[in-house]
Amino acid sequence: MSAVSEKVFISPARYVQGANTLSRAGHYVSQLGQQALIIADDFVWKMVGETLSDSLKGSDISFERAIFEGESSTAEIDRLVAQGEKYQAGVVIGFGGGKTLDTAKGVADRMNAACAVLPTTASTDAPTSALSVIYSDDGEFESYRFYDKNPNLVLVDTAIIVKAPPRFLASGIADALATWVEARAAIRSSATNMAGGQATLLGQTIGEKCEEVLFDHALLAWQANEAQIVTPSFEAVVEANTLLSGLGFESGGLAGAHAIHNGFTALHGEIHELTHGEKVAYGTVAQLILDQTPQAELEEYLDLYLALGLPMTLEALKLKDVSDDDLYRVAEAALKEGESIHNLAYTLTPDQVVYAIKAVDVHARAYMEKLGWE
């Protein structure tokens, strides 16, 4: 239980979302500075780099592009800080997926520069937060790195995001569905949120609204994504994945789902091919089981996850032949001192975490059999 009694809510300074908003990036970035370092990988740059370049040039913003090399690690942040300082950038622009954005936030913080975040998928809630998830160069979770402020600008172009594979939207939905499951658990135990205080009523309300939007619109949005059409449901889910989930987890709190995800990163092999959200989905159901969620409610989550093609069995999680020793490695990593699983209102042993991971597989298979899906 936390001794912190203050309620804290934090958020980015400006959030902009809509189709073709990237063409307006120069207008918004110009309010932050006139010399920018753009962090983007080659794939994103080849796809939409010209649109961003033209918009920045149209607002008389000079820029240098830095190539993101794939991992939000300390070494990558150090490398890009050196490039940004040499260029004397006053604005750092993260342009791409979650790890690119987390890296850009780390670079901006080190340089004391303004930070603009331009996601090209709605696959995580990384864009709005004042923290980065730091991994080793090999992709193993190391720590959360916290910053003094959230990004100055988050600009979300839904015309770009709708062209991404639906798997990424589903991953974002999974990450966002963890928001209220974890936040309500953290609130129940009076745990400190990611902003360093107790949840405000607004933080709580955002988490609840995030889940409501997803249960109402997730499948409609996923279908629109498959057809590459921007619909009101698609816009709603992109906002839930990005803004509502981002504010909800940060000002509400994390708990078991993300800790179990972090535990999974301790394993090597095919599981690393899965997205952040796909592993969080499994961790969310594991937490629901630990929370003694009634069967009918648990099956509501399973139904949506399975409809979106998210991994709900050990086989789908690329762990078909996983050993107990490996599952205990996951549990021990999830239970490390400082992990968010300790925000739950009860204390867990490695045995209980392993049993919950196995129980997800058992309950998902039973549910699929009940529906005739196997």
N, C-alpha and C positions, 0 to 999 in steps of 0.2 A: 504494500500500500504506500502511496506517495504522501509526503508531508507538504507538498506544494498545494496551496489553496487558491491561488489566483486563477481566474479563467483567462485563457489566451486564445485569440483567433488571429490568424495571419493569412495573407493572400497576395497574389501578384498585383502590381499597380494598375495594369490594364489588360483586359482579355478581349480579343476580337475574333469572331468566328463567322464564316459564311463562304459561299462559293466564290472563287476567284479573288479572295482577299490578298493573295500573294502579290498581286499587281499593285496593291496599296502599301506594301511593306515599307517602301522608301518614305512615304508620308509619316508613318508611325515611328520608324527608326530615326528619322531626322530630328525628332523631339528629344532623342537621347544623346546624339553626337553625330559627328560628320566623318569619322574615321573608324572603320569596322573590321574586325577579324571574323570571317565566316568559317565555322567548323562544319564540314560536311564530308560524307564518304563519296567515292567516285560514282556509285550507282545513283544516289540522289542528285548529285550535281549534273550528271548527264541527262537526267530525267527533267528536272525543273530549274536547274541553276541559271539558265538564261533569263527566265522570267524574273527571278530575284535580282539578278545583275541589272537588268533593264530598269527595274523599279528603283533600285538604289541610285543608279546613275541619273535617273530622272529627277531625283531629289538632291543631286550634287553631293552624294555620299561616296567617298573613296573607300576602297576595301581591298583586302587581301584574303584569298582563300587558303585555309589550312586543311589538309587531308586528315580526316578521322580514320584511325587504323583499326577500329573494331572493338576495343575494350575500354570501359570507363575505369581505368586503373590510375594509380598514383603516378606511374611512369609516363602514361599518356598525357595526363594533366600537366606534369612538369615540362614535357616536350613542347606542348602547345603554348604554355605560358611564355616560354623562351621566345617562341615565334611572335606571339602577340606583343611582348615587350619590345622586341626589336622593331616591330612595325609601329609601335606607340599607339595602339588601338584604344579608343575611348569606349567602344561598344564591342561586346562579344556576341555574335549571333550563332546559336545552335540550330542547325538545319538538318532534320532527319528523324531517326528513331530514338527510343528512350535512352540508350547508352550514349549516343551523340549528345543529347540534351543534358544528361547528367554531367558529362565531361565539360560541356560549355559552361555550365553553372559553376563548376569547380575552377575553371580558368578565369571566368569573370571575377569570382570572389578573390582569387589570388592577386589579380591585377587591379582590384578595386575599380573595375570598369562596370558600365551599365550592361545589363544582360537582356537579350531578346531571344525568345524561344519560338521556333517555327517547326512544329511537328509535321511530319509527312505521313504518319499513320496515327490511328487512335487506339494503339495497342497497349499503352500504359498510362498511368496517371502522373508520370514524371514531370510533364511540362510546367505545372504551376507551383511546384513545391520549392521550399528553401532548403533542400537537402539533395545530396547525390548518394546513390548506392555505389559503393566502391568495391570492385572485384580485383582479384589478382590478375596478372597477365595471362593466366591459364583459365580464367573465368570462374574461379571459386569466390563466393561471397567473403568479403573481409569486414566491411563496416558501413555504417551510415555516416556521412560527413555533413554537418549542419552549418548553415550560413546565417548571416545577420539579417538577410532580407530575401524575399521572394524575387523572381524575375521582374524586371521593369515592364516587360511586354511579352504576352503570349498571343501569337497570331496563328489561327487555325484555318486553313483553306480546305473546305470540305470537297471542293472539286478535285483536289489532288488526293485527298484521303480516300475518296470513293473509288479511285483507280487501284488502290492497294488490294492485295488478295484478301478475301473475306476472313481468312484465318487470323489476320492481324486484328480485325475488328472484334472477332470472337475472343481473342486473347485479352483485348482491352475490356470487354464485357466481363470476363472472368476476374480480371484484376479489380474492376469496379464493384463487382458483386461481393467481393471480400470486404469492401469499405464498411458497410453497416454491420456485418457480422462481427468484424473486429472492433469497430468503434463502440458498439453497444456493450461488448464484453469489457472493454477498457473503462467505459463510463461506469458500469456496474461496480467495478473494483476500485473506482476513484484513482485510476492509474494516470500518470502524467502523459499528456499527448506529445506528438512530435514537435509541437511549438513550445514545449516547456511549461505547460500549465494544465489546468482542468479544462474540459470541453465547455464551450459556451452553448447556450440554447441554439444559436445559429449553426454552430458546428454539428450539433446533434441533428438538427432539422435537415441540413444538407445531406448528411449520411442517409437518413431515412428516405429523402426524396430521390437520391441516387438509385437506391434499390427499387423504389416504386416505378421510376422511369424505365429501368432495365426489364423488369418483369412485364411491363406493358408494351414495350417497343422493341426489345432486343431482336426477336425473330424477324419482325418487319424490316428493321434496319439491315439485318444480315442479308435478307432477300434483295433489298435495294442495292446493297453493296455488290452482290453477285451480278446484278444487271447493270452496275455502274451508273445508277441514277440517284441524284440527291433529292430525297424526300423529306417531309417534316419529321418522320420517325427516324430517319438516318441522322438528321441534324440533332435531334433530341438525344440520341444515343452517343453521338460524338461528344456532345456537351457533357453527358453523364460520365463517359469514360475519362474525359480530360479535366473538366472544371469541377464537377460535383464530386467525383472520386478524389481528385487532388486535394480539394479543400477539406473533404470529409475525412480522409485518412490522416491528414496532417493536423487538423484541429480537433479530430475525434480521438484518434489513437489506433495503433496497430496491436495485434495480439498473436494468436496461434498460426493463422494461415500463412502469413509472410515468414514467420520463423521456420515453419516446416519447409516452405519454398527454399529458404536459405540453407536448410539442412540438406536438401536435395542437391545443391551445388557442390557438396562435398564428394559426391559420387562422380566417377569418370565413366565414359562410354556414351551410348546413344541418347541418354537423357539430356545431354547438353544440346541436342538438336531441337529440343522443345523450347517454346517461348517462355518468357517470364510468366505471362498470364496463364498458360497451360499448366505450369507447375503450381501456381497460386490456386487455381481451381481445385486441384486435388487437396491442397492444404486447407482450403476453405471447408470442404466436406469433412475432412479429418477433424477440424475444430468444431464443426456442428455436431459431430458424433461425441466428442469430448464434452460438449455443452449439454449433452443429453436431450438433443432436439427430438421432438416427437416424429414418428415415422411419416405422417402426412406432410409435415413441413419439410422434412429432409428430402422427400421425393419431389417436392416442387423445385428444389435446386437441382437435383439429379436430372429431372425432366428437361430443364432448360439447358444445362451443361451438355447433356447427351445430344439434344437437338442441334446444338451448335458444333458438334464434333469434338468437344473437349475431352481430354483423357480422364476417364473415371475408373479404369482398371489398371492394375499393375502392368499388364501387357501393353495397354495403350500408352502408359507412362514410360515405355521402353525398359521396364524392369520385370519382365516376365519370369526370369530365372534368378531374381535377386536373392541373395543370401541373407540370413538373419544378421550376420555380422555387418553387412552393408546397411541394413535398416537401422541397426543400433548406431552406426556412424551418423546416419541422418538424424536420429533422435538426439544423440549427444551434441551435435552441432546446433540443432534447434533449441536445445536447453542451455546453451552457453550463457555465462553471466552477461547481463546486459541485453539479451535477446528479448524481443517483444512478447514472446510466449509467457513471460513472467508478469504480463499485464492481466492475465486471466485471474479470476477470483479464487482459483484453486491451484495447488502445487502438483506438478506432474513428475513422474519417474520416467526414465527411458523406456521401460516396459510398456507403460501406458501410451506413450507416443507411437511406439512400434505397433501396438495392438490397434490403435486408431487408423494408422496407415493401412494395415491389413483389412480393417473393417470397411474402409471405403470400397475396396475391391469386392468384398463379400456382398455388401448392400447394393452396389451398382449392378453386379451380375444378377442378383435376385430381382432387382427392379426391371432390368432388361428382359429377363425370362418372363416376368409377369406380363410385360407388354408384347411378348413374342418377338423381341428384337435379336435374340440369339439363335 
